[in-house]
Amino acid sequence: MPHRLSAGGLAAACALAAAALTAPALAQNGYSFLDAGSSAIDYRVATVAAQRACHDLRRLAGGQLTIVKADAVAAAGNVPAFCRITGVIAPEIQFEVALPLAWNRRIYMRGNGGFAGENLEAPPRVAQRNAALAHGFVAVQTNTGHDAATEPLASFAQNNLQKTIDYTFRAVHATIDTAKRLTRAFYDRPAAFSYWDGCSTGGRQGLMSAQRYPGDFDGIVAGAPVLNFSGTMVQFLWNMKALAKTPISYAKIERVADAVYKKCDALDGAADGLIDDPRKCNFDPAADLPKCSGADGADCFTAAEIETIKAIQGGVVSNGKPYFPGVPVGAEKAGTSFLGRPEPVSGWDFWLLAKQGPVRQLEYGETFFRYMGFGKANPAYDWRTFDFDKDPAKTAAISALLDATNPDLSAFKSRGGKIVMYFGLADTALTPYMGIDYYEQVRKTVPQTSDFMRLFLVPGMFHCRGGIGVDRIDALTPLINWVEGGKAPASIPGARMEGGKVTRTRPLCPYPQTARYGGTGSLDDAKNFACRDP
């Protein structure tokens, strides 16, 4: 029998849905096309005009494809006139394809966040669609096959294999196939290039496309990809168990940040308030934090608090061995909220700590294991019973569908595909160590990896954006220059905005290189830094 919600449960589900719809949308970086004006590629050259009326595309419906609307939309502001197609790919994959009347022969598809199911008319998604249209791209998006307003978080997957498959990989593939078909019909010629742009779940979707369907996209931006999704959910429960045993206050986390930066800020040759490689910071909570000699106090840490911090930074241990990496040191420091809040917040905020409402890692970990993790839904599952020695192995079935961990990208490389992956080094939602490990695995598997894939690490950046470092990053423009111009990005410009003004610029370097200060000039000016090997 399907699980039915009580009146109180329904209200709670609606509250969760509202949160799920807000955070994933903001998790995207949002700065694609920012540097388009300085691109080596002119996006508006040789545009193609529409060859048929928008409503004529309804004739393409049939089989698994239902076209719900085909509307001609008038130009408004900098958004050109376009044909807006909305529809459904069976069973429930909602999609939108927006086709400008003057087309640059490129397709741009945007990724999803969290457990997806977004409203395709949510303001952040509309804004990104309009940005793509303004530059002449066909713009594409999907909700991945379910509606988060009625099936919040992972509840869509309970005993529904098809929706699970659609979410994990099929929806993106089916949608881009449909978009290419509609595009060819509307302009009477195929797309020359197709691009994917996503962060978080969107980053995972991009890597999954390269692994499963190497012909779907010519270029992929994979920001902070939750590529090992199942392992991440195990880590979330690990962190929540540590914090449930001994909570850490915001005041204490601020003191941890002070101790970390006092020890490690200048290790990279510049005392600039950033840690350019947390792996080189040998911060030890037991040795570097003041211990309480008696009762707990504001200026000291109890042995239990130290153990909690060590557990979260150290990562998951299963059967006595490291299982999944921890939260990077330095992420404790307060910076710009990735959710757009006006006041500075710790990188632990929202994901590990919350002043009000649920902690996101608990929400995500709990819903995953209730509806997806073990193969059979159990809405009453108590996350506190998770066994870190026995239960990780039980995620094998969902991992095979959901995790984008296959390092063999040789098929994607052989057809000329390019990937730009980036990760914030103060990301507490998705540990950057996961991304570094994957990139290293690709380097071991595919020769000359840097010829088609590059990883850019962003010191001080939170999840997809925000933090204390630069976070205004347009990874799409250098990707297009690489795909179409053959110029691999030797660096990507990053900027930090405060009060509407640029307060810092810094080059982002292809891993394993890092930006090194030249010794003179402002620490806030990119021209005083250069990418160097470690």
C-alpha positions in Angstrom: 0.0 0.0 0.0 1.3 3.5 -0.8 2.3 5.6 2.2 -0.3 8.2 3.1 0.4 11.4 5.0 -1.7 12.5 7.9 -2.9 16.1 8.0 0.0 17.1 10.2 2.4 15.1 8.0 1.1 16.8 4.9 1.7 20.2 6.4 5.2 19.2 7.3 5.8 17.8 3.8 4.6 21.1 2.3 7.1 23.0 4.5 9.9 20.7 3.4 8.8 21.2 -0.3 9.0 25.0 0.1 12.5 24.7 1.5 13.5 22.2 -1.2 12.3 24.5 -3.9 14.2 27.5 -2.6 17.7 26.2 -1.7 18.5 24.2 -4.9 17.6 27.1 -7.1 20.1 29.3 -5.3 22.7 26.6 -5.2 23.5 27.2 -8.8 26.4 29.6 -9.4 24.3 31.9 -11.5 27.2 33.8 -13.3 27.2 32.0 -16.6 27.5 34.4 -19.6 29.1 37.0 -17.2 32.3 37.1 -19.4 30.6 36.6 -22.7 31.4 40.1 -23.9 35.2 39.3 -23.6 34.9 35.9 -25.2 37.1 34.9 -28.1 33.9 33.5 -29.7 31.2 35.9 -30.9 27.9 34.2 -29.9 25.9 36.3 -32.3 27.8 35.6 -35.5 25.9 33.8 -38.3 22.6 33.5 -36.6 19.9 31.4 -38.1 16.3 32.5 -38.5 13.3 30.3 -37.6 11.9 28.4 -40.5 8.4 27.6 -39.3 5.8 29.0 -37.0 6.0 28.1 -33.3 2.6 26.4 -33.2 3.7 24.0 -36.0 6.0 22.2 -33.5 2.9 20.7 -31.9 2.9 18.3 -34.8 6.0 16.6 -33.4 4.0 15.2 -30.5 3.4 11.5 -30.3 4.7 8.4 -28.6 6.3 9.4 -25.3 6.3 13.1 -26.2 3.3 15.4 -25.3 3.6 19.0 -26.2 1.4 21.0 -23.8 2.1 24.5 -25.1 3.8 26.1 -28.1 3.6 29.8 -27.5 5.2 32.7 -29.5 6.7 35.1 -26.9 7.3 38.7 -27.8 10.6 40.4 -27.2 10.9 42.2 -23.8 13.9 44.2 -22.6 17.1 42.4 -23.7 15.2 39.1 -24.1 14.5 38.5 -27.8 11.3 37.1 -29.2 11.2 33.3 -28.8 9.1 30.2 -29.2 8.4 28.5 -25.8 7.6 24.8 -25.9 6.5 23.1 -22.7 5.6 19.5 -22.5 5.9 16.1 -20.9 8.1 13.1 -21.8 6.4 9.9 -20.4 5.8 9.2 -17.7 6.2 12.6 -16.0 9.3 14.4 -17.2 8.3 18.0 -17.6 10.5 20.1 -19.9 10.9 23.5 -21.5 12.6 24.4 -24.7 12.9 28.1 -25.5 13.9 28.8 -29.2 14.9 32.4 -30.1 13.8 33.6 -33.5 17.4 34.5 -34.3 19.6 31.5 -33.2 23.3 31.1 -32.8 23.2 27.3 -33.5 24.0 26.5 -29.9 21.9 24.7 -27.2 22.2 25.6 -23.5 20.8 23.2 -20.9 20.7 24.1 -17.2 20.9 21.6 -14.4 18.9 21.0 -11.2 19.6 21.2 -7.5 19.1 18.8 -4.6 16.4 16.2 -5.4 15.2 18.4 -8.3 11.5 18.6 -9.1 11.7 22.3 -9.4 9.0 24.5 -10.9 10.3 25.4 -14.3 8.9 28.9 -13.9 10.8 29.6 -10.7 12.4 33.1 -11.0 16.1 31.9 -10.9 15.4 29.4 -13.6 13.6 31.9 -15.7 16.4 34.4 -15.3 19.0 31.9 -16.4 16.8 30.9 -19.4 16.5 34.6 -20.4 20.3 35.1 -20.1 20.8 32.2 -22.6 18.2 33.6 -24.9 19.7 37.0 -24.8 22.9 35.5 -26.2 21.1 33.6 -28.9 21.1 30.1 -27.4 18.2 27.7 -27.4 17.5 27.2 -23.7 16.5 23.9 -22.2 15.5 22.6 -18.7 13.7 19.8 -17.1 12.2 18.9 -13.6 13.6 15.3 -14.0 10.2 13.6 -13.7 8.5 14.7 -10.5 7.1 17.7 -8.8 8.8 18.7 -5.5 5.7 20.6 -4.4 3.7 17.3 -4.1 6.6 14.9 -3.7 9.2 16.7 -1.6 12.8 15.7 -1.3 13.3 12.0 -2.1 9.7 10.9 -1.4 9.1 10.7 -5.2 11.2 7.6 -5.3 9.3 5.5 -2.8 8.7 2.2 -4.6 8.8 3.9 -8.0 11.7 2.7 -10.0 10.8 4.7 -13.1 10.8 8.0 -11.3 14.1 7.1 -9.6 15.7 6.3 -13.0 14.3 9.5 -14.5 15.8 11.5 -11.7 19.2 9.7 -11.7 20.0 9.9 -15.4 17.1 9.3 -18.0 15.4 12.7 -17.8 18.4 14.8 -18.9 19.1 12.4 -21.8 15.5 12.3 -22.9 15.1 16.1 -22.6 18.2 17.0 -24.6 17.2 14.5 -27.3 13.8 16.1 -27.5 15.3 19.6 -27.5 17.6 18.7 -30.4 14.6 17.3 -32.4 12.5 20.4 -31.8 15.5 22.7 -32.6 16.1 20.9 -35.9 12.5 21.2 -36.9 12.2 24.9 -36.0 15.3 26.1 -37.8 15.5 23.4 -40.4 19.1 22.5 -39.4 20.7 20.8 -36.4 22.5 22.4 -33.5 26.2 22.9 -34.0 27.0 22.7 -30.3 25.3 21.6 -27.1 26.3 22.8 -23.7 25.4 21.7 -20.2 25.7 24.0 -17.1 25.0 22.8 -13.6 26.2 22.9 -10.0 25.6 20.4 -7.1 23.1 17.9 -8.5 23.5 19.8 -11.8 27.2 19.0 -11.6 26.5 15.3 -11.1 24.0 15.4 -14.0 26.7 16.8 -16.3 29.3 14.1 -15.3 26.6 11.4 -15.6 25.9 12.6 -19.2 29.5 12.4 -20.1 29.7 8.9 -18.7 26.5 7.4 -20.0 25.6 9.5 -23.0 28.9 11.0 -24.4 27.2 12.3 -27.5 24.6 14.4 -25.7 26.8 17.5 -25.0 29.9 19.0 -26.5 30.8 21.0 -23.4 29.9 20.4 -19.8 30.2 22.7 -16.8 30.2 20.5 -13.7 30.2 22.7 -10.6 30.5 21.1 -7.2 29.2 17.8 -8.5 27.6 15.5 -5.9 29.1 12.7 -8.0 29.3 10.2 -5.2 25.7 10.8 -4.0 25.3 7.7 -1.9 28.6 8.3 -0.1 27.7 11.9 0.5 24.4 10.8 2.2 26.4 8.4 4.5 28.6 11.3 5.4 25.6 13.5 6.2 24.4 10.9 8.7 27.9 10.6 10.1 28.0 14.4 10.7 24.5 14.4 12.2 25.3 11.6 14.6 28.4 13.5 15.8 26.4 16.7 16.3 23.5 14.9 18.0 25.9 13.4 20.5 27.7 16.8 21.2 26.3 19.9 19.5 28.7 22.8 18.5 27.4 26.3 18.9 27.9 29.1 16.3 30.2 30.9 18.8 32.4 27.9 19.2 32.6 27.4 15.4 33.8 31.0 15.1 36.6 30.2 17.6 37.5 27.2 15.5 37.7 29.4 12.4 40.0 31.8 14.3 42.4 29.0 15.3 42.4 27.4 11.8 43.3 30.7 10.0 45.8 31.7 12.6 47.7 28.4 11.9 47.2 28.1 8.1 46.3 31.3 6.4 49.9 32.3 5.5 51.0 28.8 4.4 50.5 29.7 0.8 52.8 32.7 1.0 50.0 35.3 1.4 48.2 36.3 4.6 45.0 37.1 2.6 42.3 35.5 4.7 42.2 32.4 2.4 43.4 28.9 2.6 44.3 27.8 -0.9 44.6 24.1 -0.1 43.0 22.8 3.1 44.8 19.5 2.7 48.0 21.2 3.6 46.6 22.7 6.8 47.5 20.3 9.6 45.0 21.7 12.0 44.4 19.3 14.9 41.4 20.2 17.1 42.9 18.3 20.0 46.2 20.2 19.9 45.1 23.6 18.5 42.0 24.4 20.4 42.0 25.5 24.1 40.6 22.7 26.3 38.3 23.2 29.2 40.0 22.2 32.5 36.7 21.9 34.2 33.2 22.9 33.2 32.4 24.0 29.7 33.1 27.7 28.9 32.9 30.2 26.1 36.6 30.3 25.6 37.4 26.6 25.7 36.3 23.3 24.2 35.3 20.1 26.0 36.7 16.8 25.1 33.4 15.8 23.5 33.2 19.0 21.4 36.7 18.3 20.1 35.7 14.8 19.2 32.7 16.1 17.2 34.9 18.6 15.3 37.5 15.8 14.6 34.7 13.5 13.3 33.3 16.0 10.9 36.6 17.2 9.6 38.1 13.7 9.5 35.3 12.0 7.6 33.5 8.7 7.7 35.2 5.6 9.1 33.7 2.2 8.2 35.1 -1.1 9.6 38.1 0.8 10.9 39.0 2.3 7.5 38.4 5.7 5.9 35.2 5.5 3.9 34.3 9.1 2.8 36.3 12.4 3.2 35.3 15.0 5.7 34.4 18.7 5.6 37.5 20.9 4.7 39.1 22.9 7.4 38.6 26.6 7.0 35.0 26.3 6.0 34.0 27.3 9.6 34.8 31.0 8.8 31.9 33.4 8.3 31.4 34.7 4.8 28.7 35.6 2.3 25.7 33.2 2.5 25.2 31.1 -0.6 21.5 31.6 0.1 21.9 35.3 -0.4 21.3 36.3 3.3 22.5 39.8 4.1 24.6 39.0 7.1 27.8 36.9 7.0 27.3 33.3 8.1 29.6 30.4 8.9 30.2 27.9 6.1 28.7 25.4 8.5 25.4 27.3 8.5 22.4 25.7 6.9 24.2 22.4 6.2 25.6 21.5 9.6 24.1 24.1 12.0 20.8 26.1 11.9 19.6 28.9 14.1 16.1 27.9 13.2 14.5 25.1 11.1 16.0 21.8 10.0 19.7 21.3 9.1 19.9 20.5 5.4 22.3 17.5 5.8 19.8 15.9 8.2 16.9 16.5 5.8 18.8 15.1 2.8 20.4 12.2 4.6 17.1 11.1 6.3 15.0 11.4 3.1 17.6 9.5 1.1 17.6 6.5 3.4 13.9 6.5 3.9 13.0 6.4 0.2 16.1 5.6 -2.0 19.1 4.3 -0.1 18.1 0.8 0.8 16.1 0.0 -2.4 12.7 -0.3 -0.6 11.0 2.7 0.9 10.5 2.9 4.7 9.0 6.4 5.5 9.4 5.6 9.2 13.1 4.8 9.0 15.1 6.3 12.0 18.4 7.6 10.7 19.9 7.2 14.2 19.9 3.4 13.6 22.3 3.6 10.7 25.3 1.2 11.1 28.4 2.7 9.5 30.1 -0.7 9.3 27.2 -2.7 7.8 24.8 -0.2 6.1 27.0 1.5 3.5 27.2 -1.7 1.5 23.4 -1.8 1.2 23.4 1.3 -1.0 25.0 -0.7 -3.9 21.8 -0.8 -6.0 21.0 2.9 -5.9 24.7 3.8 -6.3 24.7 2.0 -9.6 21.9 4.3 -10.8 22.8 7.5 -9.1 26.5 7.9 -8.6 28.5 9.5 -11.4 31.8 7.9 -10.3 32.9 6.1 -13.5 36.3 7.6 -14.4 36.4 6.2 -17.9 35.5 9.3 -20.0 37.4 8.1 -23.0 34.3 8.0 -25.2 33.4 11.6 -24.3 37.0 12.6 -25.0 37.2 10.8 -28.3 34.3 12.7 -29.8 35.9 16.1 -28.8 33.9 16.8 -25.6 35.3 19.2 -23.0 34.6 19.4 -19.2 35.2 22.3 -16.9 34.7 21.2 -13.3 34.9 23.5 -10.3 34.6 23.2 -6.5 34.7 25.6 -3.6 37.3 24.7 -1.1 35.1 25.8 1.8 32.1 23.8 0.7 30.3 22.1 3.6 27.5 20.7 1.5 29.7 18.6 -0.8 33.3 18.1 0.2 35.7 19.2 -2.5 37.9 16.2 -1.7 35.3 14.1 -3.5 35.9 16.1 -6.7 39.7 16.0 -6.4 39.6 12.3 -5.9 37.4 11.8 -9.0 39.6 14.0 -11.1 42.7 12.0 -10.0 40.9 8.8 -10.9 40.1 10.2 -14.4 43.8 11.1 -14.8 44.8 7.5 -14.0 42.2 6.2 -16.5 42.2 8.5 -19.5 45.6 9.6 -20.9 46.2 13.4 -21.3 43.1 14.2 -19.2 43.9 18.0 -19.3 43.3 17.9 -23.0 39.6 17.5 -22.4 38.9 18.0 -18.7 40.1 20.5 -16.1 39.3 21.0 -12.5 39.4 24.5 -10.9 39.4 24.8 -7.1 38.1 28.0 -5.5 39.7 28.9 -2.2 37.1 30.2 0.4 34.0 29.5 -1.7 31.0 27.9 -0.1 28.6 25.6 -2.0 28.5 26.8 -5.7 28.8 30.4 -4.5 29.2 32.6 -1.5 31.9 32.3 1.2 35.0 34.4 1.8 36.8 34.0 -1.5 35.9 35.0 -5.1 32.7 33.4 -6.2 31.6 35.3 -9.3 32.8 32.7 -11.8 31.7 32.3 -15.4 32.9 28.8 -16.3 30.7 28.6 -19.4 32.5 31.2 -21.4 36.0 29.6 -21.2 34.3 26.2 -21.9 32.8 27.5 -25.1 36.2 29.0 -26.1 37.7 25.6 -25.5 35.1 23.6 -27.4 34.8 25.9 -30.4 38.2 27.8 -30.4 40.5 25.0 -29.2 41.8 27.2 -26.4 42.0 25.3 -23.1 41.5 27.6 -20.1 44.9 28.3 -18.5 43.0 30.2 -15.8 39.5 31.4 -15.1 38.9 34.9 -13.7 37.1 35.1 -10.4 35.7 38.1 -8.5 34.2 39.0 -5.2 31.4 41.6 -4.9 30.6 43.4 -1.7 28.1 46.3 -1.5 27.7 46.2 -5.2 31.4 46.7 -5.8 34.2 44.4 -6.8 36.5 44.0 -3.8 38.8 41.2 -4.9 39.8 39.5 -8.1 41.8 36.3 -8.3 42.8 33.9 -11.1 41.4 30.3 -10.6 44.0 27.8 -11.7 43.7 24.3 -13.3 44.4 21.6 -10.7 47.0 20.9 -9.4 48.2 24.5 -10.0 47.3 27.2 -7.5 47.4 31.0 -7.6 50.6 32.3 -6.1 51.2 35.8 -4.9 54.1 37.6 -6.6 55.2 39.4 -3.5 54.2 42.9 -4.4 51.0 44.8 -5.0 47.5 44.4 -3.6 46.4 41.0 -2.4 43.0 41.9 -3.9 44.2 42.3 -7.5 44.4 39.3 -9.8 47.3 40.8 -11.7 49.6 40.2 -8.7 49.0 36.4 -8.8 50.0 33.7 -11.2 49.2 30.0 -11.6 52.0 27.9 -10.4 52.6 24.2 -9.9 52.6 23.1 -6.2 
